[in-house]
Amino acid sequence: MGVKVYIDGQEGTTGLKIRERFAGRDDIELLVISEEKRHDPDERKKFIRNADFAILCLPDDASREAVTFAEGSSTRIIDASTAHRISPGWEYGFPELSPERRERIKNSARVAVPGCYASGFASIVYPLVSRGVIPADFPVFAYAVSGYSGAGKKAIAVYESSDRPEEYGSPRQYALSQQHKHLPEMQAVSGLKYKPMFEPMVCDFYSGMVVNVPLQMRLLEKKITPGELHDIYAEHYSGAALIDVKPLMTPEEQKGFFLAANTLSGQNKMEIFVFGNDEQILLCSRLDNLGKGASGAAVQCLNIMTGTDETKGLV
């Protein structure tokens, strides 16, 4: 028998995708709560405490409640909600950011799965801040396009209905107040002194996303070329099985290139791109919001915590 894993929130979008990634694995014994009792606190508590690992795919308040259920037990928690992402006592589940973080994930009893937008953002910004390419107080702006699957079951139903409003066929900007729920972790994990300005858009495709960070070279004290930036990312993610730094394109190649946001839909990989020129550079991170941005990240963390090949069930 393998390690006992319970998914609290097994019928949500992320929970279902995690279950798919466990298919055929003989090193995991999946504990499945009955449909009629999956909202029963006492039954959930029993399942959490009987598991070696509990993966929480819940709204924030329910995740906080689930963590209290595990108190006093040996159950290790992987939380895919917003609730604990930058909380004391929790390790942030993005192992590729540094070898030290990977080691802390391996040994932690509490791991928080990064948000999808935050994953793309940190993958671009953290290597630059940590190396001093941009200062911690640099005015960072980011924008992103995402499929609608991350918007929840109600929104998915509207997008996929035959009589949906006409505006749902267009990219829709949101979080216009600059209070998006991912902003605190985007700032903290990337090492920024101030919150970045962030503009996400939900679009009419199911899953996938691209997070973009533009850099104006005139704002940097020390100029850096696209090639030098590409070298930084290639070095930082050298050996990363799930992150691929794509080759640097020539100006002519860039002219005819379109960066689609849904190319990695259904996959657990992330791709890093460097575009632009010596005056203006565009940094892009492409991923599946349901893969490396949610369920895939949770499974990757579980693999690391159990000493298993971190790509098992993911490639």
C-alpha positions as CSV (number, residue, x, y, z in Angstrom):
1,M,0.0,0.0,0.0
2,G,1.1,3.5,-0.7
3,V,0.9,6.7,1.3
4,K,-2.7,7.6,2.3
5,V,-3.9,10.8,0.6
6,Y,-7.2,12.5,1.1
7,I,-8.4,15.4,-1.1
8,D,-10.8,17.7,0.8
9,G,-12.7,19.3,-2.1
10,Q,-12.5,16.3,-4.4
11,E,-15.3,17.4,-6.6
12,G,-13.9,20.9,-7.4
13,T,-12.0,21.7,-10.6
14,T,-8.6,21.4,-8.9
15,G,-9.6,18.3,-6.9
16,L,-10.8,16.5,-10.0
17,K,-7.6,17.3,-11.9
18,I,-5.5,16.0,-9.0
19,R,-7.4,12.7,-9.0
20,E,-6.8,12.4,-12.7
21,R,-3.0,12.8,-12.0
22,F,-3.2,10.0,-9.4
23,A,-4.6,7.6,-11.9
24,G,-2.6,4.4,-12.2
25,R,-0.3,5.2,-9.3
26,D,0.3,2.3,-7.0
27,D,2.3,4.4,-4.5
28,I,-0.8,6.3,-3.4
29,E,-3.9,5.0,-1.5
30,L,-6.6,7.6,-2.2
31,L,-9.1,8.0,0.6
32,V,-12.4,8.9,-0.9
33,I,-15.2,10.4,1.2
34,S,-18.8,9.5,0.3
35,E,-20.8,12.0,-1.7
36,E,-23.4,12.4,1.0
37,K,-20.9,13.2,3.7
38,R,-18.3,15.3,1.9
39,H,-19.7,18.4,3.6
40,D,-19.9,16.8,7.0
41,P,-17.3,18.4,9.3
42,D,-17.0,15.3,11.5
43,E,-16.5,13.0,8.6
44,R,-14.0,15.3,6.9
45,K,-12.1,15.5,10.2
46,K,-11.9,11.7,10.4
47,F,-10.6,11.4,6.8
48,I,-8.0,14.2,7.3
49,R,-6.7,12.7,10.5
50,N,-6.5,9.2,9.0
51,A,-4.5,10.4,6.0
52,D,-0.7,10.8,5.7
53,F,-1.4,13.8,3.4
54,A,-4.4,16.0,3.0
55,I,-4.7,18.1,-0.1
56,L,-7.1,21.0,0.4
57,C,-9.0,22.2,-2.6
58,L,-11.4,24.5,-0.8
59,P,-12.6,28.1,-0.3
60,D,-10.4,29.9,2.2
61,D,-12.6,29.6,5.3
62,A,-13.1,25.9,4.7
63,S,-9.3,25.4,4.3
64,R,-8.6,27.1,7.6
65,E,-11.2,24.9,9.2
66,A,-9.6,21.8,7.6
67,V,-6.2,22.7,9.0
68,T,-7.7,22.8,12.6
69,F,-9.0,19.3,12.0
70,A,-5.4,18.1,11.5
71,E,-4.1,19.6,14.7
72,G,-2.4,17.1,17.0
73,S,-2.2,14.5,14.2
74,S,0.8,13.6,11.9
75,T,-1.1,14.5,8.8
76,R,0.9,16.7,6.4
77,I,-1.2,19.4,4.6
78,I,-0.9,20.7,1.0
79,D,-3.3,23.7,0.7
80,A,-4.4,24.8,-2.8
81,S,-6.4,27.7,-1.5
82,T,-5.3,31.3,-1.0
83,A,-5.6,31.1,2.8
84,H,-2.1,30.0,3.8
85,R,0.1,31.0,0.9
86,I,2.3,33.4,2.8
87,S,1.3,32.5,6.3
88,P,3.9,31.8,9.1
89,G,4.6,28.1,9.4
90,W,3.8,27.4,5.7
91,E,6.2,26.7,2.9
92,Y,5.4,28.2,-0.5
93,G,5.2,25.3,-3.0
94,F,7.3,26.5,-5.9
95,P,10.4,24.3,-5.7
96,E,12.1,25.7,-8.8
97,L,12.6,29.1,-7.2
98,S,15.6,27.9,-5.2
99,P,17.3,24.7,-4.0
100,E,16.7,25.9,-0.4
101,R,12.9,26.2,-1.0
102,R,12.8,22.7,-2.5
103,E,14.5,21.3,0.6
104,R,12.0,23.1,2.9
105,I,9.1,21.8,0.9
106,K,10.5,18.3,1.2
107,N,10.6,18.6,5.0
108,S,7.6,20.7,5.7
109,A,4.3,19.6,7.3
110,R,2.5,22.5,5.8
111,V,2.9,23.5,2.1
112,A,0.8,26.2,0.2
113,V,0.3,25.7,-3.5
114,P,1.0,29.0,-5.4
115,G,-1.7,30.8,-7.2
116,C,-1.7,30.4,-11.0
117,Y,-1.0,34.1,-11.8
118,A,1.5,34.3,-9.0
119,S,3.4,31.2,-10.3
120,G,3.8,32.9,-13.7
121,F,4.8,36.2,-12.1
122,A,7.3,34.8,-9.6
123,S,8.9,32.6,-12.2
124,I,9.8,35.8,-14.1
125,V,10.4,38.4,-11.4
126,Y,12.1,36.4,-8.6
127,P,15.3,35.5,-10.6
128,L,15.7,39.2,-11.4
129,V,15.2,40.5,-7.9
130,S,17.3,37.8,-6.3
131,R,20.2,38.6,-8.6
132,G,19.9,42.4,-8.3
133,V,18.9,42.9,-12.0
134,I,15.9,45.0,-10.8
135,P,15.9,46.5,-7.3
136,A,13.3,45.5,-4.7
137,D,11.6,48.9,-5.0
138,F,11.3,48.7,-8.9
139,P,7.9,49.7,-10.2
140,V,6.8,46.4,-11.7
141,F,3.7,46.1,-13.9
142,A,2.3,42.8,-15.1
143,Y,-0.7,41.8,-17.2
144,A,-2.1,38.3,-18.0
145,V,-4.6,36.4,-20.1
146,S,-6.2,33.3,-18.7
147,G,-8.8,30.7,-19.7
148,Y,-12.1,30.7,-17.9
149,S,-11.6,27.4,-16.0
150,G,-10.0,29.3,-13.1
151,A,-13.1,31.4,-12.5
152,G,-15.0,28.6,-10.7
153,K,-18.0,26.4,-11.5
154,K,-20.6,29.2,-11.9
155,A,-18.5,31.1,-14.3
156,I,-17.6,28.0,-16.3
157,A,-21.3,27.2,-16.6
158,V,-22.0,30.7,-18.0
159,Y,-19.1,30.5,-20.5
160,E,-20.3,27.1,-21.7
161,S,-24.0,27.9,-21.9
162,S,-25.7,28.4,-25.3
163,D,-27.3,31.7,-24.2
164,R,-24.3,33.4,-22.5
165,P,-24.0,37.2,-22.7
166,E,-22.2,38.5,-25.7
167,E,-19.4,40.1,-23.7
168,Y,-18.3,36.6,-22.6
169,G,-16.9,36.1,-26.2
170,S,-14.4,38.9,-25.5
171,P,-11.4,39.1,-23.2
172,R,-12.7,40.7,-20.0
173,Q,-10.4,42.7,-17.7
174,Y,-11.1,42.4,-14.0
175,A,-9.5,43.3,-10.6
176,L,-9.5,46.8,-11.8
177,S,-9.2,48.2,-8.3
178,Q,-5.7,46.7,-8.0
179,Q,-6.7,44.5,-5.1
180,H,-6.4,41.0,-6.8
181,K,-6.1,38.3,-4.2
182,H,-2.8,37.1,-5.7
183,L,-1.0,40.4,-5.2
184,P,0.3,39.8,-1.6
185,E,2.1,36.6,-2.6
186,M,3.3,38.1,-6.0
187,Q,5.0,40.8,-3.9
188,A,6.3,38.7,-1.0
189,V,7.5,35.6,-2.9
190,S,9.2,37.7,-5.6
191,G,11.0,39.9,-3.0
192,L,9.4,43.2,-4.0
193,K,9.2,46.1,-1.6
194,Y,5.9,47.2,-3.1
195,K,2.9,45.4,-4.7
196,P,3.2,45.2,-8.5
197,M,0.5,46.8,-10.6
198,F,-1.4,43.8,-12.1
199,E,-4.1,43.6,-14.8
200,P,-5.6,40.1,-15.5
201,M,-8.0,39.2,-18.3
202,V,-10.3,36.2,-18.5
203,C,-10.8,35.0,-22.0
204,D,-13.0,32.6,-24.0
205,F,-10.9,29.5,-23.9
206,Y,-11.0,26.8,-21.2
207,S,-7.5,26.6,-19.7
208,G,-4.0,28.0,-20.1
209,M,-2.5,31.4,-19.4
210,V,0.4,33.8,-20.1
211,V,1.7,36.2,-17.5
212,N,3.7,39.2,-19.0
213,V,6.1,41.6,-17.4
214,P,7.4,44.5,-19.5
215,L,10.7,46.2,-18.7
216,Q,11.7,49.7,-19.9
217,M,15.5,49.7,-20.0
218,R,15.7,53.4,-19.3
219,L,14.4,52.8,-15.8
220,L,17.2,50.4,-14.8
221,E,20.5,51.7,-13.4
222,K,22.4,49.0,-15.2
223,K,21.3,48.1,-18.8
224,I,20.8,44.5,-19.6
225,T,20.2,42.9,-23.0
226,P,17.6,40.3,-24.0
227,G,20.4,37.8,-24.4
228,E,21.8,38.4,-20.9
229,L,18.3,38.1,-19.4
230,H,17.8,34.8,-21.3
231,D,21.1,33.5,-19.9
232,I,19.9,34.4,-16.4
233,Y,16.7,32.4,-16.8
234,A,18.5,29.5,-18.5
235,E,20.9,29.3,-15.5
236,H,18.2,29.7,-12.9
237,Y,16.0,26.9,-14.3
238,S,18.8,24.6,-15.4
239,G,17.8,21.1,-14.6
240,A,14.2,22.0,-13.9
241,A,12.1,19.2,-15.3
242,L,8.9,21.2,-15.6
243,I,10.2,24.6,-16.6
244,D,11.5,25.2,-20.1
245,V,13.3,28.4,-21.0
246,K,12.5,28.8,-24.7
247,P,15.2,29.8,-27.2
248,L,15.8,33.5,-27.8
249,M,14.3,34.6,-31.1
250,T,15.8,37.0,-33.5
251,P,14.0,40.3,-34.3
252,E,12.8,38.8,-37.6
253,E,11.5,35.6,-35.9
254,Q,9.6,37.7,-33.4
255,K,7.9,39.7,-36.1
256,G,5.9,36.7,-37.3
257,F,5.4,35.0,-34.0
258,F,2.1,34.8,-32.0
259,L,2.2,33.7,-28.4
260,A,-0.9,31.6,-27.7
261,A,-2.1,31.2,-24.1
262,N,-3.7,27.8,-24.4
263,T,-0.7,25.8,-25.8
264,L,0.0,24.1,-22.5
265,S,-3.6,23.3,-21.6
266,G,-3.7,19.9,-19.9
267,Q,0.0,19.9,-19.2
268,N,2.1,20.5,-16.1
269,K,4.9,22.5,-17.7
270,M,5.8,26.2,-17.7
271,E,7.6,28.0,-20.5
272,I,9.7,31.2,-20.1
273,F,10.1,33.6,-23.0
274,V,12.3,36.7,-23.5
275,F,11.1,39.1,-26.3
276,G,11.9,42.7,-27.4
277,N,15.1,44.7,-27.9
278,D,17.7,46.6,-26.0
279,E,15.3,49.4,-25.1
280,Q,12.1,47.5,-24.3
281,I,12.0,43.9,-23.2
282,L,8.9,41.7,-22.6
283,L,9.2,38.7,-20.3
284,C,6.5,36.0,-20.5
285,S,5.6,32.9,-18.6
286,R,3.2,30.4,-20.1
287,L,1.5,27.7,-18.1
288,D,-1.8,25.9,-17.6
289,N,-3.7,27.5,-14.8
290,L,-5.1,24.1,-13.9
291,G,-1.7,22.3,-14.2
292,K,1.5,24.0,-13.1
293,G,-0.8,26.7,-11.7
294,A,-2.9,24.4,-9.5
295,S,-3.3,20.6,-9.5
296,G,0.0,19.8,-11.1
297,A,1.8,22.0,-8.6
298,A,0.0,20.2,-5.7
299,V,1.0,16.8,-7.1
300,Q,4.6,18.0,-7.7
301,C,4.8,19.1,-4.0
302,L,3.4,15.8,-2.8
303,N,6.0,13.9,-4.9
304,I,8.8,15.9,-3.3
305,M,7.4,15.5,0.2
306,T,7.2,11.7,-0.2
307,G,10.7,11.4,-1.8
308,T,9.2,10.4,-5.2
309,D,10.4,11.6,-8.6
310,E,8.8,15.0,-8.7
311,T,7.4,14.5,-12.2
312,K,5.6,11.2,-11.4
313,G,2.0,11.5,-12.7
314,L,2.9,14.8,-14.4
315,V,4.7,13.9,-17.6
